[in-house]
Structures are given as C-alpha cells and as structure tokens.
C-alpha cells in the first residue's frame, strides 16, 4: 500500500461512520416524533 492512499482511506471511513451515526440519530428522532404524534 502507498502511504498517500492511507489518509484518503481513513477519511472515507470517518465520513462513512459520521453518516451512519447521523442516520441512526435521525431515525431515532423520527421514531420519537411518531410516538409523540400517536399518543
């Protein structure tokens, strides 16, 4: 592996993890909002 490729690879992983956490947070918020509307 070439050293210049590593930062890009780690950056992609960081971006992926960030979107995953944001997506899960949004999904949890959506469920909470739905529960509030139902009750």
N, C-alpha and C positions, 0 to 999 in steps of 0.2 A: 504493500500500500504506500502511496506517496503522502508525504506529510501535508501538503496543501489541501488534500481531499478531506482530511480529518475534521477541520473546523466546519466545513460545509455539511458533513455528515452529522456532526453533533448539533449543528444549527437546525437541521431538518428534524432531528429527534426532539429538540427543545420545542420547536414550533408544533410538532405533532402532539406532544404532551400538553402543551398550552391549549390547543384547540380541543383536545379530549376533555381536559378539566373544565373548560368553558362550556362545552356541550353538555357535560353531565350536570353542571351547575344550572344551566338554563333549563334542562329537562326537569330537574328537581324543583326549580322555581315554578315551572309551568304546572306541575302536578299540585303544588301547594295552592296555586291560584285556582285550579279546577276544584280542589277540595273546598275552598272558601266559597266558591260560587254554588256548589252543591248543597252546602249546609245552611 
